[in-house]
Amino acid sequence: MQSTTLILILLAVMAVAFQLGRRRAFNLPGLSSIRELHSLPIYHGFYAAIWCGIPALLALALWSSFQTPIISQLLMNNLPATLTAGLSEAELGLLLNDIRNLAAGNITSGDISDELVTAADHYNHLQQVGFSSQTGVVFILTLLGATLGWRFISPELRARNKVERLLRWLLLISSTIAILCTAGIIFSVLFESVRFFEMIPLTDFIFGLQWSPQIAIRADQVGSSGAFGAIPLFTGTLLISLIAMLVAVPIGLMAAIYLSEYASPQLRTYAKPLLEILAGIPTVVYGFFAALTVAPMIRNSAAQFGVDASSESALAAGLVMGVMLIPFISSLSDDVINAVPQAMRDASYGLGATRSETILQVVIPAALPGIVGSILLAASRAIGETMIVVMAAGLSANLTANPLDSVTTVTVQIVTLLVGDQEFDSPKTLAAFALGLLLFLITLVLNVVALRVVRKYREAYE
Amino acid sequence: MLAMNNLIEERQQPVSTEFTGTVGDISISNPRMTTRNVDVHYGDKHAIMDVSLDIGRHEVLSLIGPSGCGKSTFLRCLNRMNDTIDICRVTGQIKLDDQDIYDKNLDVVPLRAQVGMVFQKPNPFPKSIYDNIAYGPRIHGLAEDQTELDGIVEGSLHRAGLWDEVKDRLHQPGTGLSGGQQQRLCIARTIAVSPEVILMDEPCSALDPIATAKIEALIDELRQNFTIVIVTHSMQQAARVSQRTAYFHLGRLIEVGQTEDIFTNPQHKLTEDYITGRFG
């Protein structure tokens, strides 16, 4: 909280420094025209702001990350031996938490002893000192930076190039953050999965045909022993995604072709946004639609043919999910088809090809990478979609290829595993991470394969 | 002195820049294509005004004129490529061997096979060299089997003077060739469907002089079998490759005649100004 205030103040100071630096560049002594400056005054402004803010911000970041462990250590060393005697590391952590809670005025786990109160006071004191010195350091660095920046500004200063270089660093840091986040997510899932696989063998998980994660929590509880075979879930995901893609790919692709090649410009300006509205509908609403309209419809029409259909079926979820995915495919494919140069079409028409021949043999091959990209995007949406499946396809993990049966998917099971009161170290909870990891690996492989295929068959037109 | 004055009078004979109808003989005996009173509108813009012109068999007709004069538009009327532009409207009569190509009952698809087109910028398909040539024959079903198709591909590449350069890499992408080779590939692709007329829209404007020389030699050879209409900005090129030349100015056909006559003795002031480099 206090650091946030400090950052806001720093940003304000940077804005002031920007203005001052800019002014100074305008009013440098002996300057008759701003043409004599190497860089425009605005760059001098940025330069001053950077000197003023960046060192202080860096110091603040470092300080904040080291303050908590240092204070904890100091606190720990000062605790009376009566409190810490014979405590394990986990219990020490708990004690530390209690002190922090007490200091912040929250509820603690045990009785509040005098020693605890003293420790909390000490903690508060340390925090106070830490924050004051932090503020002091930041203040000094800001002042120092501002002075340096002020002194560096001169007509010869290559502020423009220096700002440019800093911008490059900024971009590099941004992309690094994106990559690190991905790695962080993978590792957090990976470590929990490893804990899961310590309890349930990997082979049972990957090749097991039975999914029934209920296990007895207490010894005297009546419950199944738990079966963690992931295959029914993945076949369910596959079945529903397949149905969805069977709906979305042909319709989306043909809509894209119509919009880009046949529709008049007026129609296109109205039709395209209308189609894209489909993408804006929340999946919960699609879920209602699937569960209340489509699923009964399917059951009734199946009954007319004398076929037995469950009221929650893979078909209902898949169909509605397919509708949801149409705009992903149509909108993106429309864009890439439009990007194919007119010269390609002219060449084909000039040889006496019809419109559909031109589209099939020239335009689509040239637009293939983008089209496959849109299909991939839709497929990963289909695999990751949860809400529609929860509402329309049910929760029972049937191993079936019958689209009229109720099935469940990986994502739905992850949600049900993590919702509700569960011990965090039970296999039931940890199974969610293993499922997540496997799902991630499968989509990764799918993406890599698809990219390979595209690279092989693409027809680059430039 | 008087004689001198007379001479000057004579030299300055084409003085008026006014347009009072096309100068020169627009018609030709036994023409391949005839156009009469062609007008083209792009929306509100009147791009071509009342153009009549015959195109002879086995001749190269070049269309010259400053940018925006309508020569490319006129060219694109000849195989109805203008149909692909929504706002374009063509009136008048254009015939290919006595068949009105703007007739409602005419199928534009075979027409474009009969009147092929080569574009300003080489535009090979992003397919292999072989597939580029085979594209037309395949969609028109010109080859009964693979051997025949191979023959058409080889023959077309031979006639476009490209065979020796590409025979070892027929299955590599056509887009990997140099600019001049790409343009000859496009010409070979056009020849492959055995058209009667080939329209060329500034085919050398994106090429270097050596590649240009090759294409020009090719055009001269192709004249044996095809009628060629070429739009060009290079007057030297028009003089080198064509038998007849038509000069367009602001949507009107100003003058047409034998290429020699147009370049040595233009009748209209606008033509003279253009070919002597006074404008354009």
Interface residues (C-beta under 8 A of the other chain):
Chain A: S264 P265 P341 A343 M344 R345 D346 A347 S348 Y349 G350 L351 G352 A353 T354 E357 Q361 V362 P365 A366 E459 A460 Y461 E462
Chain B: N79 M81 T84 D86 V109 P110 L111 R112 A113 Q114 G116 M117 F119 K121 N123 P124 F125 P126 K127 Y135 G136 I139 H140 P173 T175 C186 R189 T190 V193
